[in-house]
Amino acid sequence: MAKKYYLTATLSDGYVKTIGPTALGFTHYWRIVAELGNGKTEVFWGHAKSLAEARKKHSAARDAATQRGWRDFAFEVVELERTPG
């Protein structure tokens, strides 16, 4: 059985997200904070196995903003920190 560990992402606004325990090889965490047409906010997030994979979500966010009528959105990618599980 693969050794499990926790993954922690700390975003620029101080938000901390912990994932795990997991044995999967995720390296980056991404987050989209969308401002909806009605003024409300919605958050989408995920993890990826590479920085390149995580950055691809930015173009998907631009498409979603157009399709769903978001007023604006913020996209951020951070590296995950691995700690023993």
C-alpha positions as MATLAB code, in Angstrom:
seq = 'MAKKYYLTATLSDGYVKTIGPTALGFTHYWRIVAELGNGKTEVFWGHAKSLAEARKKHSAARDAATQRGWRDFAFEVVELERTPG';
ca = [
       0.000    0.000    0.000;
       1.318    3.438   -0.935;
       2.285    5.788    1.855;
      -0.298    8.531    2.364;
       0.324   12.179    3.121;
      -1.520   15.490    3.334;
      -1.279   18.269    0.761;
      -1.677   21.877    1.863;
      -2.228   24.935   -0.314;
      -1.873   28.463    1.087;
      -3.350   31.128   -1.178;
      -2.402   34.795   -1.375;
      -5.457   35.888    0.646;
      -4.453   33.570    3.520;
      -6.970   30.823    2.714;
      -5.546   27.369    3.520;
      -6.873   24.204    1.861;
      -5.779   20.760    3.055;
      -6.275   17.677    0.892;
      -5.846   14.125    2.136;
      -4.761   11.786    3.277;
      -3.823   10.764   -0.253;
      -1.135    8.856   -2.093;
      -1.805   10.635   -5.403;
       0.880   12.806   -6.990;
      -0.799   16.201   -7.018;
       1.631   19.143   -7.102;
      -0.556   22.244   -7.558;
      -3.890   23.639   -6.381;
      -6.005   26.029   -8.466;
      -8.922   28.246   -7.484;
     -11.376   30.364   -9.455;
     -13.432   32.981   -7.599;
     -16.203   34.068   -9.954;
     -18.335   37.170   -9.543;
     -21.716   36.213  -10.934;
     -24.075   38.480  -12.837;
     -26.319   38.839   -9.773;
     -23.416   40.085   -7.631;
     -22.927   36.801   -5.753;
     -19.632   34.928   -5.659;
     -18.970   31.301   -6.534;
     -15.728   29.375   -5.928;
     -14.364   26.507   -8.023;
     -11.197   24.632   -7.101;
      -9.154   21.573   -7.875;
      -5.722   20.029   -7.880;
      -3.404   18.984  -10.669;
      -0.366   16.802  -11.249;
       1.654   19.637  -12.820;
       1.790   23.410  -13.064;
       1.009   23.189  -16.791;
      -2.109   21.129  -16.104;
      -3.287   23.628  -13.470;
      -2.672   26.622  -15.750;
      -4.936   25.101  -18.410;
      -7.865   25.809  -16.092;
      -7.353   29.540  -16.699;
      -8.485   29.310  -20.324;
     -11.420   27.154  -19.210;
     -12.328   29.892  -16.715;
     -12.320   32.519  -19.483;
     -14.693   30.338  -21.515;
     -16.932   29.773  -18.476;
     -17.037   33.522  -17.769;
     -18.362   34.144  -21.262;
     -20.822   31.244  -21.283;
     -22.183   31.840  -17.779;
     -22.197   35.620  -17.769;
     -19.703   36.183  -14.953;
     -18.913   39.838  -14.341;
     -15.329   38.982  -13.431;
     -13.200   36.201  -11.979;
      -9.891   35.717  -10.200;
      -7.704   32.698  -10.976;
      -4.837   31.514   -8.797;
      -2.472   28.535   -8.807;
      -0.221   27.612   -5.877;
       2.183   24.781   -5.223;
       1.034   22.125   -2.765;
       3.119   21.395    0.327;
       3.360   17.715    1.286;
       3.263   16.689    4.965;
       3.294   13.187    6.476;
      -0.068   11.509    6.936;
];
